[in-house]
Amino acid sequence: MKKLTVMMAVAALVLSAGAAHAFQCPKLIKQGREAAAKMDANDAKVKGALAKLNEAEGLHKQAKHEDAVKVANQALETLGVAKK
């Protein structure tokens, strides 16, 4: 019985972590797009970051939230933006 309780607790943590990432993706993508809009659109770094943000948005739509957060954070790093 104790083993079942532990397994249920672990499952709940895993599911709640995914849900937390689901809400974080759009926030990070928006933050990156707003920062990029204030920069030179012809700059290679900005173009690369926008491509990453598009990738993150696609991953978010596929419910791959952990991957989307990772890619969005890479874009923010490329832009030199501190994560909020």
BELKAHU-V215679 format. One record per pair of residues at least 24 apart in sequence whose ideal C-beta (glycine too) atoms are under 6 Angstrom apart, sorted by the first residue. I is the first residue (numbers start at 0). J is the second residue. D is the distance in whole Angstrom. If there is no record, write none. Layout:
[[I:J:D] [I:J:D]]
//
This chain:
[[17:64:6] [20:64:4] [20:65:5] [20:68:5] [21:64:5] [23:68:5] [24:59:4] [24:64:6] [24:67:4] [24:68:6] [27:71:4] [28:52:5] [28:55:5] [28:56:6] [28:71:5] [31:74:5] [31:75:5] [34:78:5] [34:80:5] [44:77:6] [47:77:6] [48:74:4] [48:77:4] [48:78:5]]
//
